[in-house]
Amino acid sequence: MAIQVFKAKYEINECLNEIRECLEAGWTGLGFKTVQFEEAWKKYTGLQNTHFINSSTIGLYMAIAILKNEYNWKNQDEIITTPITFISTNHAILKSDLKPVFADIDDTMCLDPKSVKSRISERTKAVMYVGIGGNMGNYKEIVNICRENGLKLIIDAAHMSGTRLDGVIPGQEADVVVYSYQAVKNLPTADSGMICFKDSRLDEIVRKYSWLGINKDTYARSSNNGAYKWKYDVDYLGDKGHGNSVMAAIGLVQLKYLDRDNSYRRQLSKWYQKELDHLKDKIKFVRMEVGCESSCHLFQILVERRDELIQELNKNDIYPGVHYITNTDYKMYSYAKGSCTYADYVSAHVLSLPMHMYLTYEDVKKICNVISCFVES
Ligand SMILES: *Cc1c(COP(=O)(O)O)cnc(C)c1O
């Protein structure tokens, strides 16, 4: 059987029961399960505000659009960001007519605080931080840099569901944290996410913004007995960003198993490290700071002749991934090409080994065996 880089595992019967409740209630839209899931995520993370959305891509976009409007950022003001990420992260900045300024990453795959500092200018308004693979990197230093320089902190937490730092879910310090529950993430639904603003006032705004700017949600209107329950006003040029009850139903079930699943991912990660330990001179692992308990969304290595190794793995019916090609290689971001040396190195050498709940120790051994033969050949 082919070994894919990702394969989502669902608690199928529980999910179906939860979805059935939506179908029987005749309510699959905003409200009902979305409210329950927001409450459950608030409790799980300890974050102040949680708003369920239909993807993290739209969440990142709304996060920046709302901050820009709130703090009167001007077009072409700058957000310092990473080139090693999925393009949603940086598209969100461009879409608001702001400028992504790329800083380099370090051996944690996350932004290098020194490089971030060196990119700060008069026009810098915020830092966009991505916990790559669930690793928090030097997050605490980034928090300090933002404080010292009066910068907003936005976290793309797409890989971070369940990551803990010094025993707690990180993100309380950030102005906004955006999670993804896309089909291959640690808490898979199909497509959805959560946007968590620190400021409750901005949470109120995003609730309107995510439904075209309408100032009352459907559920409140339909469950309210007032004579004018059909009435609403429109406050913002919003978007269709909110999530629905079917996705929330799946999320509610999967959340119950997130910590269990992540601990198995950490086990897989330990097995990989053990099986590849003898290649330490030839394969680099991702460094993790003390106190970081990663969600292990990814297990990444850095290796010479990466593309050949991928072909070799493919021949053995193993399909790894690459997270990510440096965004400055893409046309949209080519203005920054060559500005991040280590990111360029990572882009050419990084490999994500299969990481999901269906993998066994035997699979890990098989994968590592192919890698071992290749690297030593
Ligand atoms: C998956 C991902 C996103 C986008 O998430 P969606 O929910 O699919 O929009 C954004 N950033 C990173 C780093 C991701 O991995």
The ligand as a MOL file (V3000), in Angstrom:
LIG
                    3D

  0  0  0     0  0            999 V3000
M  V30 BEGIN CTAB
M  V30 COUNTS 15 15 0 0 0
M  V30 BEGIN ATOM
M  V30 1 C -2.9700 24.9830 5.3360 0
M  V30 2 C -2.3180 26.2720 5.5920 0
M  V30 3 C -2.9820 27.4890 5.4280 0
M  V30 4 C -4.3330 27.5780 4.7720 0
M  V30 5 O -5.3040 26.9210 5.4650 0
M  V30 6 P -6.7580 26.7440 4.8220 0
M  V30 7 O -7.6180 26.4280 6.0130 0
M  V30 8 O -6.6530 25.6440 3.8230 0
M  V30 9 O -7.1350 28.0280 4.1940 0
M  V30 10 C -2.3460 28.6520 5.7980 0
M  V30 11 N -1.0850 28.6310 6.2780 0
M  V30 12 C -0.4080 27.4850 6.4360 0
M  V30 13 C 0.9770 27.5330 7.0010 0
M  V30 14 C -0.9920 26.2670 6.0810 0
M  V30 15 O -0.2970 25.1210 6.2000 0
M  V30 END ATOM
M  V30 BEGIN BOND
M  V30 1 1 1 2
M  V30 2 1 2 3
M  V30 3 2 2 14
M  V30 4 1 3 4
M  V30 5 2 3 10
M  V30 6 1 4 5
M  V30 7 1 5 6
M  V30 8 2 6 7
M  V30 9 1 6 8
M  V30 10 1 6 9
M  V30 11 1 10 11
M  V30 12 2 11 12
M  V30 13 1 12 13
M  V30 14 1 12 14
M  V30 15 1 14 15
M  V30 END BOND
M  V30 END CTAB
M  END
